[in-house]
């Protein structure tokens, strides 16, 4: 029983050290976004653009 308790105590004390040493920045990919779309053509005002 004593060796099992020793293993448990050692595992519980080492776990935070191992967790703190992992670089979390490499686990997720870097997000990249596409360039914004160009502005749409201006809307015509007046009666000239209605029939087009």
PDB file with SEQRES, HELIX, SHEET and CRYST1 records, atoms N, CA, C and O in Angstrom:
SEQRES   1 A   52  UNK UNK UNK UNK UNK UNK UNK UNK UNK UNK UNK UNK UNK          
SEQRES   2 A   52  UNK UNK UNK UNK UNK UNK UNK UNK UNK UNK UNK UNK UNK          
SEQRES   3 A   52  UNK UNK UNK UNK UNK UNK UNK UNK UNK UNK UNK UNK UNK          
SEQRES   4 A   52  UNK UNK UNK UNK UNK UNK UNK UNK UNK UNK UNK UNK UNK          
HELIX    1 AA1 UNK A    2  UNK A   21  1                                  20    
HELIX    2 AA2 UNK A   24  UNK A   26  5                                   3    
HELIX    3 AA3 UNK A   47  UNK A   49  5                                   3    
CRYST1    1.000    1.000    1.000  90.00  90.00  90.00 P 1           1          
ATOM      1  N   UNK A   1       0.826  -1.199   0.000  1.00  0.00           N  
ATOM      2  CA  UNK A   1       0.000   0.000   0.000  1.00  0.00           C  
ATOM      3  C   UNK A   1       0.869   1.262   0.000  1.00  0.00           C  
ATOM      4  O   UNK A   1       0.537   2.272  -0.621  1.00  0.00           O  
ATOM      5  N   UNK A   2       1.993   1.168   0.718  1.00  0.00           N  
ATOM      6  CA  UNK A   2       2.866   2.333   0.807  1.00  0.00           C  
ATOM      7  C   UNK A   2       3.485   2.698  -0.555  1.00  0.00           C  
ATOM      8  O   UNK A   2       3.550   3.886  -0.871  1.00  0.00           O  
ATOM      9  N   UNK A   3       3.939   1.742  -1.372  1.00  0.00           N  
ATOM     10  CA  UNK A   3       4.468   2.121  -2.697  1.00  0.00           C  
ATOM     11  C   UNK A   3       3.404   2.747  -3.597  1.00  0.00           C  
ATOM     12  O   UNK A   3       3.702   3.650  -4.379  1.00  0.00           O  
ATOM     13  N   UNK A   4       2.171   2.269  -3.485  1.00  0.00           N  
ATOM     14  CA  UNK A   4       1.088   2.841  -4.285  1.00  0.00           C  
ATOM     15  C   UNK A   4       0.818   4.289  -3.879  1.00  0.00           C  
ATOM     16  O   UNK A   4       0.592   5.146  -4.733  1.00  0.00           O  
ATOM     17  N   UNK A   5       0.842   4.554  -2.583  1.00  0.00           N  
ATOM     18  CA  UNK A   5       0.644   5.914  -2.089  1.00  0.00           C  
ATOM     19  C   UNK A   5       1.798   6.819  -2.527  1.00  0.00           C  
ATOM     20  O   UNK A   5       1.584   7.982  -2.870  1.00  0.00           O  
ATOM     21  N   UNK A   6       3.009   6.287  -2.515  1.00  0.00           N  
ATOM     22  CA  UNK A   6       4.167   7.067  -2.950  1.00  0.00           C  
ATOM     23  C   UNK A   6       4.055   7.430  -4.434  1.00  0.00           C  
ATOM     24  O   UNK A   6       4.342   8.563  -4.822  1.00  0.00           O  
ATOM     25  N   UNK A   7       3.641   6.480  -5.250  1.00  0.00           N  
ATOM     26  CA  UNK A   7       3.466   6.746  -6.677  1.00  0.00           C  
ATOM     27  C   UNK A   7       2.389   7.793  -6.891  1.00  0.00           C  
ATOM     28  O   UNK A   7       2.545   8.674  -7.737  1.00  0.00           O  
ATOM     29  N   UNK A   8       1.306   7.714  -6.144  1.00  0.00           N  
ATOM     30  CA  UNK A   8       0.219   8.687  -6.269  1.00  0.00           C  
ATOM     31  C   UNK A   8       0.677  10.088  -5.876  1.00  0.00           C  
ATOM     32  O   UNK A   8       0.363  11.057  -6.567  1.00  0.00           O  
ATOM     33  N   UNK A   9       1.406  10.204  -4.790  1.00  0.00           N  
ATOM     34  CA  UNK A   9       1.881  11.514  -4.333  1.00  0.00           C  
ATOM     35  C   UNK A   9       2.873  12.104  -5.336  1.00  0.00           C  
ATOM     36  O   UNK A   9       2.811  13.297  -5.635  1.00  0.00           O  
ATOM     37  N   UNK A  10       3.774  11.294  -5.849  1.00  0.00           N  
ATOM     38  CA  UNK A  10       4.747  11.787  -6.829  1.00  0.00           C  
ATOM     39  C   UNK A  10       4.038  12.221  -8.107  1.00  0.00           C  
ATOM     40  O   UNK A  10       4.386  13.246  -8.693  1.00  0.00           O  
ATOM     41  N   UNK A  11       3.049  11.452  -8.540  1.00  0.00           N  
ATOM     42  CA  UNK A  11       2.311  11.810  -9.754  1.00  0.00           C  
ATOM     43  C   UNK A  11       1.556  13.121  -9.573  1.00  0.00           C  
ATOM     44  O   UNK A  11       1.507  13.940 -10.491  1.00  0.00           O  
ATOM     45  N   UNK A  12       0.975  13.324  -8.410  1.00  0.00           N  
ATOM     46  CA  UNK A  12       0.224  14.560  -8.165  1.00  0.00           C  
ATOM     47  C   UNK A  12       1.134  15.779  -8.042  1.00  0.00           C  
ATOM     48  O   UNK A  12       0.709  16.891  -8.355  1.00  0.00           O  
ATOM     49  N   UNK A  13       2.357  15.600  -7.600  1.00  0.00           N  
ATOM     50  CA  UNK A  13       3.262  16.749  -7.485  1.00  0.00           C  
ATOM     51  C   UNK A  13       3.946  17.070  -8.811  1.00  0.00           C  
ATOM     52  O   UNK A  13       4.327  18.219  -9.037  1.00  0.00           O  
ATOM     53  N   UNK A  14       4.110  16.092  -9.685  1.00  0.00           N  
ATOM     54  CA  UNK A  14       4.790  16.317 -10.960  1.00  0.00           C  
ATOM     55  C   UNK A  14       3.824  16.837 -12.024  1.00  0.00           C  
ATOM     56  O   UNK A  14       4.249  17.540 -12.940  1.00  0.00           O  
ATOM     57  N   UNK A  15       2.558  16.513 -11.928  1.00  0.00           N  
ATOM     58  CA  UNK A  15       1.576  16.879 -12.956  1.00  0.00           C  
ATOM     59  C   UNK A  15       1.503  18.389 -13.207  1.00  0.00           C  
ATOM     60  O   UNK A  15       1.503  18.778 -14.375  1.00  0.00           O  
ATOM     61  N   UNK A  16       1.440  19.263 -12.205  1.00  0.00           N  
ATOM     62  CA  UNK A  16       1.399  20.711 -12.501  1.00  0.00           C  
ATOM     63  C   UNK A  16       2.661  21.215 -13.202  1.00  0.00           C  
ATOM     64  O   UNK A  16       2.587  22.129 -14.023  1.00  0.00           O  
ATOM     65  N   UNK A  17       3.801  20.635 -12.890  1.00  0.00           N  
ATOM     66  CA  UNK A  17       5.049  21.057 -13.534  1.00  0.00           C  
ATOM     67  C   UNK A  17       5.024  20.680 -15.009  1.00  0.00           C  
ATOM     68  O   UNK A  17       5.435  21.470 -15.859  1.00  0.00           O  
ATOM     69  N   UNK A  18       4.553  19.496 -15.313  1.00  0.00           N  
ATOM     70  CA  UNK A  18       4.467  19.065 -16.713  1.00  0.00           C  
ATOM     71  C   UNK A  18       3.439  19.909 -17.463  1.00  0.00           C  
ATOM     72  O   UNK A  18       3.675  20.300 -18.606  1.00  0.00           O  
ATOM     73  N   UNK A  19       2.303  20.191 -16.827  1.00  0.00           N  
ATOM     74  CA  UNK A  19       1.261  20.984 -17.484  1.00  0.00           C  
ATOM     75  C   UNK A  19       1.735  22.412 -17.750  1.00  0.00           C  
ATOM     76  O   UNK A  19       1.364  22.998 -18.766  1.00  0.00           O  
ATOM     77  N   UNK A  20       2.535  22.974 -16.870  1.00  0.00           N  
ATOM     78  CA  UNK A  20       3.014  24.343 -17.049  1.00  0.00           C  
ATOM     79  C   UNK A  20       4.100  24.429 -18.116  1.00  0.00           C  
ATOM     80  O   UNK A  20       4.327  25.500 -18.680  1.00  0.00           O  
ATOM     81  N   UNK A  21       4.768  23.326 -18.397  1.00  0.00           N  
ATOM     82  CA  UNK A  21       5.866  23.376 -19.360  1.00  0.00           C  
ATOM     83  C   UNK A  21       5.399  23.195 -20.801  1.00  0.00           C  
ATOM     84  O   UNK A  21       6.203  23.351 -21.720  1.00  0.00           O  
ATOM     85  N   UNK A  22       4.129  22.872 -21.029  1.00  0.00           N  
ATOM     86  CA  UNK A  22       3.613  22.696 -22.389  1.00  0.00           C  
ATOM     87  C   UNK A  22       3.316  24.063 -22.991  1.00  0.00           C  
ATOM     88  O   UNK A  22       2.643  24.887 -22.371  1.00  0.00           O  
ATOM     89  N   UNK A  23       3.817  24.304 -24.195  1.00  0.00           N  
ATOM     90  CA  UNK A  23       3.559  25.564 -24.889  1.00  0.00           C  
ATOM     91  C   UNK A  23       2.200  25.467 -25.572  1.00  0.00           C  
ATOM     92  O   UNK A  23       2.059  24.771 -26.577  1.00  0.00           O  
ATOM     93  N   UNK A  24       1.214  26.150 -25.040  1.00  0.00           N  
ATOM     94  CA  UNK A  24      -0.149  26.049 -25.565  1.00  0.00           C  
ATOM     95  C   UNK A  24      -0.303  26.767 -26.903  1.00  0.00           C  
ATOM     96  O   UNK A  24      -1.271  26.510 -27.618  1.00  0.00           O  
ATOM     97  N   UNK A  25       0.611  27.649 -27.261  1.00  0.00           N  
ATOM     98  CA  UNK A  25       0.508  28.382 -28.513  1.00  0.00           C  
ATOM     99  C   UNK A  25       0.690  27.513 -29.742  1.00  0.00           C  
ATOM    100  O   UNK A  25       0.219  27.862 -30.825  1.00  0.00           O  
ATOM    101  N   UNK A  26       1.363  26.392 -29.589  1.00  0.00           N  
ATOM    102  CA  UNK A  26       1.586  25.526 -30.744  1.00  0.00           C  
ATOM    103  C   UNK A  26       0.466  24.520 -30.941  1.00  0.00           C  
ATOM    104  O   UNK A  26       0.465  23.795 -31.935  1.00  0.00           O  
ATOM    105  N   UNK A  27      -0.482  24.457 -30.026  1.00  0.00           N  
ATOM    106  CA  UNK A  27      -1.555  23.471 -30.136  1.00  0.00           C  
ATOM    107  C   UNK A  27      -2.675  23.927 -31.060  1.00  0.00           C  
ATOM    108  O   UNK A  27      -3.431  23.098 -31.566  1.00  0.00           O  
ATOM    109  N   UNK A  28      -2.792  25.224 -31.287  1.00  0.00           N  
ATOM    110  CA  UNK A  28      -3.850  25.734 -32.163  1.00  0.00           C  
ATOM    111  C   UNK A  28      -3.217  26.449 -33.353  1.00  0.00           C  
ATOM    112  O   UNK A  28      -2.186  27.103 -33.191  1.00  0.00           O  
ATOM    113  N   UNK A  29      -3.797  26.343 -34.523  1.00  0.00           N  
ATOM    114  CA  UNK A  29      -3.213  27.006 -35.694  1.00  0.00           C  
ATOM    115  C   UNK A  29      -3.423  28.517 -35.647  1.00  0.00           C  
ATOM    116  O   UNK A  29      -4.348  29.008 -34.999  1.00  0.00           O  
ATOM    117  N   UNK A  30      -2.566  29.233 -36.331  1.00  0.00           N  
ATOM    118  CA  UNK A  30      -2.708  30.680 -36.441  1.00  0.00           C  
ATOM    119  C   UNK A  30      -3.803  30.987 -37.456  1.00  0.00           C  
ATOM    120  O   UNK A  30      -3.783  30.474 -38.574  1.00  0.00           O  
ATOM    121  N   UNK A  31      -4.745  31.814 -37.067  1.00  0.00           N  
ATOM    122  CA  UNK A  31      -5.860  32.144 -37.952  1.00  0.00           C  
ATOM    123  C   UNK A  31      -5.449  33.242 -38.923  1.00  0.00           C  
ATOM    124  O   UNK A  31      -4.866  34.251 -38.526  1.00  0.00           O  
ATOM    125  N   UNK A  32      -5.756  33.038 -40.188  1.00  0.00           N  
ATOM    126  CA  UNK A  32      -5.518  34.053 -41.209  1.00  0.00           C  
ATOM    127  C   UNK A  32      -6.840  34.351 -41.890  1.00  0.00           C  
ATOM    128  O   UNK A  32      -7.648  33.452 -42.124  1.00  0.00           O  
ATOM    129  N   UNK A  33      -7.051  35.601 -42.203  1.00  0.00           N  
ATOM    130  CA  UNK A  33      -8.306  36.032 -42.809  1.00  0.00           C  
ATOM    131  C   UNK A  33      -8.038  36.541 -44.222  1.00  0.00           C  
ATOM    132  O   UNK A  33      -7.000  37.156 -44.464  1.00  0.00           O  
ATOM    133  N   UNK A  34      -8.959  36.296 -45.161  1.00  0.00           N  
ATOM    134  CA  UNK A  34      -8.751  36.780 -46.530  1.00  0.00           C  
ATOM    135  C   UNK A  34      -8.872  38.302 -46.599  1.00  0.00           C  
ATOM    136  O   UNK A  34      -9.431  38.942 -45.709  1.00  0.00           O  
ATOM    137  N   UNK A  35      -8.341  38.848 -47.665  1.00  0.00           N  
ATOM    138  CA  UNK A  35      -8.449  40.293 -47.882  1.00  0.00           C  
ATOM    139  C   UNK A  35      -9.918  40.662 -48.065  1.00  0.00           C  
ATOM    140  O   UNK A  35     -10.685  39.873 -48.618  1.00  0.00           O  
ATOM    141  N   UNK A  36     -10.321  41.843 -47.612  1.00  0.00           N  
ATOM    142  CA  UNK A  36     -11.729  42.236 -47.790  1.00  0.00           C  
ATOM    143  C   UNK A  36     -12.085  42.408 -49.266  1.00  0.00           C  
ATOM    144  O   UNK A  36     -11.245  42.779 -50.085  1.00  0.00           O  
ATOM    145  N   UNK A  37     -13.326  42.135 -49.580  1.00  0.00           N  
ATOM    146  CA  UNK A  37     -13.805  42.251 -50.963  1.00  0.00           C  
ATOM    147  C   UNK A  37     -13.811  43.718 -51.382  1.00  0.00           C  
ATOM    148  O   UNK A  37     -13.989  44.598 -50.540  1.00  0.00           O  
ATOM    149  N   UNK A  38     -13.621  43.991 -52.669  1.00  0.00           N  
ATOM    150  CA  UNK A  38     -13.663  45.392 -53.120  1.00  0.00           C  
ATOM    151  C   UNK A  38     -15.067  45.972 -52.937  1.00  0.00           C  
ATOM    152  O   UNK A  38     -16.057  45.243 -52.874  1.00  0.00           O  
ATOM    153  N   UNK A  39     -15.122  47.263 -52.857  1.00  0.00           N  
ATOM    154  CA  UNK A  39     -16.406  47.940 -52.655  1.00  0.00           C  
ATOM    155  C   UNK A  39     -17.303  47.729 -53.874  1.00  0.00           C  
ATOM    156  O   UNK A  39     -16.813  47.703 -55.004  1.00  0.00           O  
ATOM    157  N   UNK A  40     -18.596  47.579 -53.659  1.00  0.00           N  
ATOM    158  CA  UNK A  40     -19.501  47.399 -54.803  1.00  0.00           C  
ATOM    159  C   UNK A  40     -19.603  48.681 -55.632  1.00  0.00           C  
ATOM    160  O   UNK A  40     -19.272  49.772 -55.167  1.00  0.00           O  
ATOM    161  N   UNK A  41     -20.066  48.519 -56.861  1.00  0.00           N  
ATOM    162  CA  UNK A  41     -20.237  49.676 -57.746  1.00  0.00           C  
ATOM    163  C   UNK A  41     -21.304  50.598 -57.172  1.00  0.00           C  
ATOM    164  O   UNK A  41     -22.245  50.132 -56.530  1.00  0.00           O  
ATOM    165  N   UNK A  42     -21.167  51.890 -57.394  1.00  0.00           N  
ATOM    166  CA  UNK A  42     -22.160  52.825 -56.848  1.00  0.00           C  
ATOM    167  C   UNK A  42     -23.541  52.601 -57.468  1.00  0.00           C  
ATOM    168  O   UNK A  42     -23.665  52.236 -58.637  1.00  0.00           O  
ATOM    169  N   UNK A  43     -24.541  52.823 -56.680  1.00  0.00           N  
ATOM    170  CA  UNK A  43     -25.926  52.669 -57.138  1.00  0.00           C  
ATOM    171  C   UNK A  43     -26.320  53.909 -57.933  1.00  0.00           C  
ATOM    172  O   UNK A  43     -26.039  55.036 -57.525  1.00  0.00           O  
ATOM    173  N   UNK A  44     -26.977  53.687 -59.075  1.00  0.00           N  
ATOM    174  CA  UNK A  44     -27.405  54.829 -59.894  1.00  0.00           C  
ATOM    175  C   UNK A  44     -28.629  55.482 -59.279  1.00  0.00           C  
ATOM    176  O   UNK A  44     -29.526  54.812 -58.769  1.00  0.00           O  
ATOM    177  N   UNK A  45     -28.641  56.778 -59.339  1.00  0.00           N  
ATOM    178  CA  UNK A  45     -29.786  57.529 -58.824  1.00  0.00           C  
ATOM    179  C   UNK A  45     -30.493  58.195 -59.995  1.00  0.00           C  
ATOM    180  O   UNK A  45     -29.847  58.688 -60.919  1.00  0.00           O  
ATOM    181  N   UNK A  46     -31.757  58.207 -59.955  1.00  0.00           N  
ATOM    182  CA  UNK A  46     -32.522  58.841 -61.026  1.00  0.00           C  
ATOM    183  C   UNK A  46     -33.164  57.799 -61.916  1.00  0.00           C  
ATOM    184  O   UNK A  46     -33.031  56.598 -61.680  1.00  0.00           O  
ATOM    185  N   UNK A  47     -33.858  58.260 -62.938  1.00  0.00           N  
ATOM    186  CA  UNK A  47     -34.611  57.370 -63.814  1.00  0.00           C  
ATOM    187  C   UNK A  47     -33.730  56.670 -64.839  1.00  0.00           C  
ATOM    188  O   UNK A  47     -34.185  55.715 -65.468  1.00  0.00           O  
ATOM    189  N   UNK A  48     -32.506  57.098 -65.033  1.00  0.00           N  
ATOM    190  CA  UNK A  48     -31.650  56.518 -66.070  1.00  0.00           C  
ATOM    191  C   UNK A  48     -31.265  55.074 -65.743  1.00  0.00           C  
ATOM    192  O   UNK A  48     -31.074  54.279 -66.663  1.00  0.00           O  
ATOM    193  N   UNK A  49     -31.149  54.716 -64.482  1.00  0.00           N  
ATOM    194  CA  UNK A  49     -30.697  53.377 -64.129  1.00  0.00           C  
ATOM    195  C   UNK A  49     -31.802  52.376 -63.888  1.00  0.00           C  
ATOM    196  O   UNK A  49     -31.505  51.217 -63.599  1.00  0.00           O  
ATOM    197  N   UNK A  50     -33.063  52.760 -63.991  1.00  0.00           N  
ATOM    198  CA  UNK A  50     -34.159  51.848 -63.676  1.00  0.00           C  
ATOM    199  C   UNK A  50     -34.297  50.754 -64.726  1.00  0.00           C  
ATOM    200  O   UNK A  50     -34.531  49.599 -64.371  1.00  0.00           O  
ATOM    201  N   UNK A  51     -34.160  51.082 -66.006  1.00  0.00           N  
ATOM    202  CA  UNK A  51     -34.388  50.117 -67.080  1.00  0.00           C  
ATOM    203  C   UNK A  51     -33.188  49.215 -67.337  1.00  0.00           C  
ATOM    204  O   UNK A  51     -33.267  48.346 -68.205  1.00  0.00           O  
ATOM    205  N   UNK A  52     -32.109  49.382 -66.639  1.00  0.00           N  
ATOM    206  CA  UNK A  52     -30.910  48.589 -66.923  1.00  0.00           C  
ATOM    207  C   UNK A  52     -30.933  47.270 -66.192  1.00  0.00           C  
ATOM    208  O   UNK A  52     -29.999  46.478 -66.318  1.00  0.00           O  
TER     209      UNK A  52                                                      
END                                                                             
